[in-house]
Amino acid sequence: MMPENRGTRMSTTTRLSLAAMTAALLMGCATPESRIKENPEVFNSFPPEVQSKVRTGQVEIGYSKDMVYIALGKPDREYTRSTAESTFEVWSYTDRYTTTERQRITGDFRIVDPQGGFRTTHDTVWADVEVPHEYEKLRVEFRDNLVTAIERVNR
């Protein structure tokens, strides 16, 4: 009887545990609470009414970049907007969704015939294809380190 070799394969439980830990590390700054823990002295310097809004991921006109960062996290994109009067820094936050589209595919397909042999046939098939979409859900505009405008998508 051959001894069981347990050292060559990782158990499903171990793989799932590693995946969960990796996800937790990657999402370490994904919530206001995690960013508050990362920057407690900055958060504690905010007035109490700002602290309660920042905790829930809300921002308002007049907030500083630190307040916006702790409330919303790192922006997905950063822009510079220049006007005749001034230059503004714009932080953009995006979101994603997926739709499914049915697509017609016409071409040559290799199939197994009833006798077990292979043959090529020209045919049309339909396939459901997931299509990812990204949209800008929020833009926060800063001048002199303070929020001067907020744009939200109404969906």
C-alpha positions in Angstrom: 0.0 0.0 0.0 1.4 3.4 -1.0 1.5 6.1 1.7 -0.7 9.1 1.1 1.2 12.2 -0.1 -0.3 15.2 1.6 2.5 17.6 0.8 1.8 18.0 -3.0 -1.7 19.4 -3.0 -3.2 22.3 -1.2 -6.6 21.6 0.3 -9.7 23.5 -0.8 -10.0 25.0 2.7 -6.4 26.3 2.5 -6.9 27.7 -0.9 -10.1 29.5 0.1 -8.4 30.8 3.3 -5.5 32.2 1.2 -7.9 33.8 -1.3 -9.9 35.4 1.5 -6.8 36.8 3.2 -5.5 38.1 -0.2 -8.8 39.8 -0.8 -8.8 41.4 2.6 -5.3 42.8 2.1 -6.2 44.2 -1.3 -9.4 45.8 0.0 -7.7 47.1 3.2 -8.5 50.7 2.3 -11.9 50.0 0.7 -14.1 51.5 3.5 -14.2 54.8 5.4 -13.6 52.8 8.6 -10.4 51.2 7.3 -9.2 54.7 6.2 -10.1 56.1 9.6 -8.0 53.4 11.3 -5.2 54.2 8.9 -5.3 58.0 9.6 -6.8 58.3 13.2 -5.1 61.6 14.0 -6.3 63.2 10.8 -9.9 62.0 11.3 -9.9 63.1 15.0 -9.0 66.7 13.8 -12.3 66.9 11.9 -15.3 68.6 13.6 -17.9 66.0 15.0 -20.5 66.8 12.3 -17.9 66.1 9.6 -16.7 62.9 11.3 -20.3 61.5 11.2 -20.7 62.3 7.5 -17.2 61.0 6.6 -17.9 57.7 8.4 -20.9 57.2 6.0 -18.9 58.1 2.9 -20.6 61.5 2.4 -18.8 64.7 1.2 -19.9 68.3 1.1 -18.7 71.6 -0.4 -15.9 73.0 1.8 -14.4 69.7 2.8 -10.6 69.3 2.5 -8.8 66.7 0.4 -8.2 64.6 3.6 -11.9 64.6 4.4 -12.7 63.4 0.9 -10.0 60.8 0.9 -11.1 59.3 4.2 -14.8 59.4 3.1 -14.4 58.1 -0.5 -10.9 56.7 -0.8 -8.3 57.2 -3.6 -10.0 58.5 -6.8 -10.1 56.3 -9.8 -8.9 59.3 -12.0 -7.5 62.7 -11.3 -8.0 65.7 -13.7 -6.9 69.3 -13.9 -9.5 71.7 -15.0 -8.4 75.2 -16.0 -10.7 78.2 -16.5 -10.0 81.9 -17.2 -10.3 82.5 -13.4 -8.5 79.5 -11.9 -7.2 76.0 -12.0 -9.0 73.2 -10.3 -8.1 69.6 -9.3 -10.8 67.1 -10.0 -11.1 63.6 -8.4 -13.3 61.2 -10.3 -14.8 58.0 -8.8 -16.2 55.3 -11.2 -18.3 52.3 -10.8 -18.9 49.2 -13.0 -21.7 47.0 -14.1 -22.1 44.1 -16.5 -24.7 43.4 -19.1 -25.3 40.3 -21.2 -25.6 40.5 -24.9 -26.7 37.7 -27.2 -24.3 37.6 -30.1 -24.5 35.7 -33.4 -21.4 33.8 -34.4 -21.0 32.4 -37.8 -18.1 30.3 -38.8 -16.5 26.9 -39.3 -16.8 24.5 -36.4 -15.2 21.2 -35.9 -17.6 18.6 -34.6 -17.8 14.9 -33.9 -20.2 13.0 -36.2 -22.4 10.1 -35.1 -19.8 7.6 -36.2 -17.1 9.2 -33.9 -15.2 10.9 -36.7 -14.5 14.6 -37.0 -15.8 16.9 -39.6 -16.0 20.6 -40.2 -19.3 22.3 -40.7 -20.2 25.9 -41.4 -22.9 27.1 -39.0 -24.4 29.9 -37.0 -24.6 29.8 -33.2 -25.8 32.3 -30.6 -23.7 33.0 -27.5 -24.4 35.1 -24.4 -21.5 37.4 -23.8 -20.9 39.4 -20.7 -20.0 43.0 -21.5 -18.4 45.1 -18.7 -19.3 48.8 -18.5 -17.6 51.6 -16.5 -19.2 54.9 -15.7 -18.2 58.0 -13.7 -20.5 58.2 -10.7 -18.9 61.1 -8.8 -16.6 64.1 -9.5 -15.2 66.2 -6.7 -13.6 69.5 -7.7 -11.0 71.2 -5.4 -9.6 74.7 -5.4 -7.0 75.6 -2.7 -7.4 72.1 -1.1 -11.2 72.6 -0.5 -14.2 71.1 -2.3 -15.8 73.7 -4.6 -18.1 71.5 -6.6 -19.6 68.0 -6.5 -21.2 66.2 -9.5 -23.2 63.0 -9.0 -24.7 60.8 -11.6 -28.5 60.3 -11.2 -29.1 56.7 -12.1 
